[in-house]
Protein backbone atom coordinates (compact mmCIF):
# COMPACT_ATOMS: atom_id res chain seq x y z
CA UNK A 1 0.00 0.00 0.00
CA UNK A 2 1.37 3.41 -0.96
CA UNK A 3 1.66 6.19 1.57
CA UNK A 4 1.61 9.92 1.04
CA UNK A 5 3.11 12.47 3.41
CA UNK A 6 2.33 16.17 3.23
CA UNK A 7 4.20 19.39 3.96
CA UNK A 8 3.12 22.91 3.04
CA UNK A 9 5.18 25.99 2.34
CA UNK A 10 4.01 29.60 2.53
CA UNK A 11 6.20 32.42 1.15
CA UNK A 12 5.79 36.20 1.19
CA UNK A 13 7.84 38.75 -0.74
CA UNK A 14 10.77 38.54 -3.13
CA UNK A 15 13.36 35.79 -2.77
CA UNK A 16 16.16 37.77 -1.16
CA UNK A 17 14.07 39.83 1.27
CA UNK A 18 11.09 37.52 1.69
CA UNK A 19 10.29 34.97 4.31
CA UNK A 20 8.13 31.97 4.77
CA UNK A 21 7.24 28.89 6.71
CA UNK A 22 7.13 25.19 6.08
CA UNK A 23 4.77 22.96 8.04
CA UNK A 24 5.10 19.22 8.47
CA UNK A 25 1.42 18.44 8.14
CA UNK A 26 1.30 14.66 8.13
CA UNK A 27 3.08 14.36 11.47
CA UNK A 28 1.97 17.70 12.88
CA UNK A 29 5.36 18.09 14.55
CA UNK A 30 5.77 21.71 13.67
CA UNK A 31 5.99 24.75 11.47
CA UNK A 32 9.42 26.16 10.72
CA UNK A 33 10.59 29.53 9.40
CA UNK A 34 12.60 29.82 6.17
CA UNK A 35 14.40 32.73 4.48
CA UNK A 36 16.94 33.06 1.70
CA UNK A 37 19.71 34.01 4.15
CA UNK A 38 18.91 30.91 6.25
CA UNK A 39 19.27 28.87 3.07
CA UNK A 40 22.35 30.46 1.50
CA UNK A 41 24.18 31.90 4.52
CA UNK A 42 23.63 31.16 8.24
CA UNK A 43 20.57 29.28 9.56
CA UNK A 44 19.94 31.66 12.50
CA UNK A 45 17.31 29.32 13.94
CA UNK A 46 15.53 28.74 10.63
CA UNK A 47 15.52 25.73 8.34
CA UNK A 48 16.00 25.29 4.59
CA UNK A 49 14.95 22.86 1.88
CA UNK A 50 18.47 21.42 1.99
CA UNK A 51 18.26 20.74 5.74
CA UNK A 52 14.93 19.02 5.23
CA UNK A 53 16.44 16.91 2.44
CA UNK A 54 19.38 16.07 4.74
CA UNK A 55 16.95 14.96 7.45
CA UNK A 56 15.02 12.80 5.01
CA UNK A 57 18.15 11.28 3.48
CA UNK A 58 19.92 10.47 6.75
CA UNK A 59 16.78 8.82 8.12
CA UNK A 60 16.02 6.87 4.96
CA UNK A 61 19.61 5.70 4.63
CA UNK A 62 19.76 4.51 8.26
CA UNK A 63 16.57 2.54 7.76
CA UNK A 64 17.79 1.04 4.46
CA UNK A 65 21.14 0.03 5.96
CA UNK A 66 19.46 -1.53 8.98
CA UNK A 67 17.17 -3.52 6.69
CA UNK A 68 20.05 -4.63 4.44
CA UNK A 69 22.16 -5.76 7.38
CA UNK A 70 19.27 -7.60 9.05
CA UNK A 71 18.47 -9.33 5.76
CA UNK A 72 22.06 -10.62 5.67
CA UNK A 73 21.68 -12.05 9.18
CA UNK A 74 23.66 -9.31 10.94
CA UNK A 75 21.16 -6.82 12.37
CA UNK A 76 22.80 -3.64 13.68
CA UNK A 77 22.76 -2.54 17.30
CA UNK A 78 22.80 1.07 16.09
CA UNK A 79 23.24 3.13 12.95
CA UNK A 80 24.14 6.83 13.08
CA UNK A 81 23.98 8.70 9.79
CA UNK A 82 24.78 12.31 8.98
CA UNK A 83 23.78 13.82 5.64
CA UNK A 84 25.45 17.01 4.42
CA UNK A 85 23.54 18.56 1.52
CA UNK A 86 25.45 21.26 -0.37
CA UNK A 87 23.64 24.15 -2.08
CA UNK A 88 25.60 26.28 -4.51
CA UNK A 89 23.51 29.42 -5.17
CA UNK A 90 22.95 29.77 -8.90
CA UNK A 91 23.65 26.06 -9.50
CA UNK A 92 21.42 24.23 -7.04
CA UNK A 93 22.12 21.19 -4.91
CA UNK A 94 25.56 20.00 -5.94
CA UNK A 95 25.97 17.00 -3.69
CA UNK A 96 25.06 14.93 -0.68
CA UNK A 97 27.68 13.37 1.57
CA UNK A 98 26.55 10.59 3.90
CA UNK A 99 28.65 9.70 6.93
CA UNK A 100 27.57 6.55 8.74
CA UNK A 101 28.91 4.82 11.80
CA UNK A 102 27.30 1.59 12.91
CA UNK A 103 27.67 -1.05 15.55
CA UNK A 104 27.02 -4.42 13.92
CA UNK A 105 28.03 -7.54 15.84
CA UNK A 106 29.40 -10.34 13.69
CA UNK A 107 29.83 -8.45 10.43
CA UNK A 108 33.16 -8.14 8.63
CA UNK A 109 34.37 -4.76 7.40
CA UNK A 110 34.03 -5.95 3.79
CA UNK A 111 30.45 -7.16 4.29
CA UNK A 112 29.58 -3.93 6.07
CA UNK A 113 30.97 -1.84 3.19
CA UNK A 114 28.98 -3.94 0.72
CA UNK A 115 25.78 -3.43 2.74
CA UNK A 116 26.50 0.28 3.13
CA UNK A 117 26.88 0.74 -0.64
CA UNK A 118 23.75 -1.32 -1.34
CA UNK A 119 21.77 0.81 1.10
CA UNK A 120 23.04 3.99 -0.58
CA UNK A 121 21.82 2.73 -3.94
CA UNK A 122 18.54 1.29 -2.65
CA UNK A 123 17.39 4.01 -0.26
CA UNK A 124 14.26 5.63 -1.76
CA UNK A 125 15.59 9.13 -1.02
CA UNK A 126 18.87 8.28 -2.78
CA UNK A 127 16.76 7.14 -5.72
CA UNK A 128 14.90 10.46 -5.72
CA UNK A 129 18.22 12.37 -5.63
CA UNK A 130 19.90 10.54 -8.52
CA UNK A 131 20.41 13.86 -10.29
CA UNK A 132 23.12 14.81 -7.81
CA UNK A 133 26.35 13.23 -6.61
CA UNK A 134 25.97 11.15 -3.46
CA UNK A 135 29.16 10.16 -1.65
CA UNK A 136 29.50 7.83 1.32
CA UNK A 137 31.90 7.44 4.24
CA UNK A 138 30.87 4.25 6.06
CA UNK A 139 32.67 2.59 8.96
CA UNK A 140 31.97 0.30 11.85
CA UNK A 141 31.86 2.08 15.19
C-alpha positions in Angstrom: 0.0 0.0 0.0 1.4 3.4 -1.0 1.7 6.2 1.6 1.6 9.9 1.0 3.1 12.5 3.4 2.3 16.2 3.2 4.2 19.4 4.0 3.1 22.9 3.0 5.2 26.0 2.3 4.0 29.6 2.5 6.2 32.4 1.1 5.8 36.2 1.2 7.8 38.7 -0.7 10.8 38.5 -3.1 13.4 35.8 -2.8 16.2 37.8 -1.2 14.1 39.8 1.3 11.1 37.5 1.7 10.3 35.0 4.3 8.1 32.0 4.8 7.2 28.9 6.7 7.1 25.2 6.1 4.8 23.0 8.0 5.1 19.2 8.5 1.4 18.4 8.1 1.3 14.7 8.1 3.1 14.4 11.5 2.0 17.7 12.9 5.4 18.1 14.6 5.8 21.7 13.7 6.0 24.7 11.5 9.4 26.2 10.7 10.6 29.5 9.4 12.6 29.8 6.2 14.4 32.7 4.5 16.9 33.1 1.7 19.7 34.0 4.1 18.9 30.9 6.2 19.3 28.9 3.1 22.4 30.5 1.5 24.2 31.9 4.5 23.6 31.2 8.2 20.6 29.3 9.6 19.9 31.7 12.5 17.3 29.3 13.9 15.5 28.7 10.6 15.5 25.7 8.3 16.0 25.3 4.6 14.9 22.9 1.9 18.5 21.4 2.0 18.3 20.7 5.7 14.9 19.0 5.2 16.4 16.9 2.4 19.4 16.1 4.7 16.9 15.0 7.5 15.0 12.8 5.0 18.2 11.3 3.5 19.9 10.5 6.8 16.8 8.8 8.1 16.0 6.9 5.0 19.6 5.7 4.6 19.8 4.5 8.3 16.6 2.5 7.8 17.8 1.0 4.5 21.1 0.0 6.0 19.5 -1.5 9.0 17.2 -3.5 6.7 20.0 -4.6 4.4 22.2 -5.8 7.4 19.3 -7.6 9.1 18.5 -9.3 5.8 22.1 -10.6 5.7 21.7 -12.0 9.2 23.7 -9.3 10.9 21.2 -6.8 12.4 22.8 -3.6 13.7 22.8 -2.5 17.3 22.8 1.1 16.1 23.2 3.1 13.0 24.1 6.8 13.1 24.0 8.7 9.8 24.8 12.3 9.0 23.8 13.8 5.6 25.5 17.0 4.4 23.5 18.6 1.5 25.4 21.3 -0.4 23.6 24.2 -2.1 25.6 26.3 -4.5 23.5 29.4 -5.2 23.0 29.8 -8.9 23.7 26.1 -9.5 21.4 24.2 -7.0 22.1 21.2 -4.9 25.6 20.0 -5.9 26.0 17.0 -3.7 25.1 14.9 -0.7 27.7 13.4 1.6 26.6 10.6 3.9 28.6 9.7 6.9 27.6 6.6 8.7 28.9 4.8 11.8 27.3 1.6 12.9 27.7 -1.0 15.5 27.0 -4.4 13.9 28.0 -7.5 15.8 29.4 -10.3 13.7 29.8 -8.4 10.4 33.2 -8.1 8.6 34.4 -4.8 7.4 34.0 -6.0 3.8 30.5 -7.2 4.3 29.6 -3.9 6.1 31.0 -1.8 3.2 29.0 -3.9 0.7 25.8 -3.4 2.7 26.5 0.3 3.1 26.9 0.7 -0.6 23.8 -1.3 -1.3 21.8 0.8 1.1 23.0 4.0 -0.6 21.8 2.7 -3.9 18.5 1.3 -2.6 17.4 4.0 -0.3 14.3 5.6 -1.8 15.6 9.1 -1.0 18.9 8.3 -2.8 16.8 7.1 -5.7 14.9 10.5 -5.7 18.2 12.4 -5.6 19.9 10.5 -8.5 20.4 13.9 -10.3 23.1 14.8 -7.8 26.3 13.2 -6.6 26.0 11.2 -3.5 29.2 10.2 -1.7 29.5 7.8 1.3 31.9 7.4 4.2 30.9 4.3 6.1 32.7 2.6 9.0 32.0 0.3 11.8 31.9 2.1 15.2 
